[in-house]
């Protein structure tokens, strides 16, 4: 039997976009209504990656503030307060930034799922 090769422009068994052509194909398939409204596929790809990178930027900024600013730069100010018996600056440096990072993972998973559904690249 001849095996069917997956070409560069074809979608693989996963629905996760690897490149712009795959996002365009999936957006074309799921977003036909957007095309009927006059939205170009390249615009959909650009909007998808803009939303994705905006989300990443926001979440990484939150993590930077929680870990670097609170845990290092403002440690003396935050040490005036206590959380569970520990100085707040110490708590952020040792545990708080890790807890926030784990929470941000769940926020990212939830939000990227919404973005992917909106642009028709969901794996559902």
N, C-alpha and C positions, 0 to 999 in steps of 0.2 A: 504494500500500500504506500502510496505517496503521501508524505507528510506535508501539511499545509504550512507554509512559512508565513510569518507575520512580517509584513513590510513596514517601512518607516512610517507610512501614513495611516496604517491600520491600528486600531485599538487592541491592546493586549487583553488577557482575561481579567485583569484588574481594571477598575474604573478610576484609578488614581492618575491624574494627568502627569505625564513625564515631560512633555514638551508642549510648545504652543500649538502644534498641529493636532495633538490629541485633545487639548482643551477645546480647540475650534471644532473638531469633529463631534465631540460630546455636546458642546453648546449648540451646534447645528441640529443634532438629533433631538435634544431635549428642549431647545429654545427656538423652535420653529415659529412660535408666536412672536418672539422678539424680532425675528427677521421680517415677519409680515408687517411689523410696526416700523420697519425701516432701520433697524439697528444692524450694523455690519458685524460679522463674526470677529474681525480683528478688534473691534470696540469691546465686545464681550470678553475676549481674552485679556485685554488691557484692564477692564473693570474688575475681572476676577483677580488678577495679580495685584492690582492696586488695593483691593479690599483685603487680600491675604497679607500683603506687606504692611498695611496700616494696622491690622490686628497684631502682627508680630511686633511692630514698633511700640505700640501701646503697652503690650504685655512685658516686653523687655525693659521698657522705661520704668514700669512699676517694680519689676524685680531689681533694677539698678538702684532705685530709691530705697527699697527695703533693705537690700544687702549692703551697698556701699555707703550711701548717705546716712542711713540710720545706724548701721553697724560700725562705721568707721569715722565719718566726719562729725556726726552729731552725738557720738557716744557719751561725751561728758555732759551734754545737756540732758540726754535721755536717762542717764544714770541717777538723776534726781528722783526718778519715779521707780516704783517696784512693780513687778508682775510675777505672781506665784513665788514671792520671796526673793527674786533675783532682780538686780538692777536692769532697767529696761534696755539700756544700750548693750549690755552684755547679752541679754536674752535675744535681741535682734541679731547680734553677731553670731551667736552660737546655734539658735534654734529658729528664731522668727523668720529669717530669710529662707530657711529650708521649708518651713510650713507654707510660706507665701508662694514659693516656687511650685510646690505640689498643688496648691490651689489653682495657680495659673495654668498648670497642665490641664486640669479639668475644664477651666474656663476656655482655654484654647480649643480643646476637643469639641466642646459644645458649640462655640462660635464658628469654627471652621466647618462644622457639619451644616450649620445654617447657610454659610456662604456657598458651600458646594451644592447644596440643594437649590439655592437661588440661581446658580449658573449652570445647573444641569450636569454636574460632574460628581454627584453623590454616588456612594458605593452601596446604596440601599437597593 
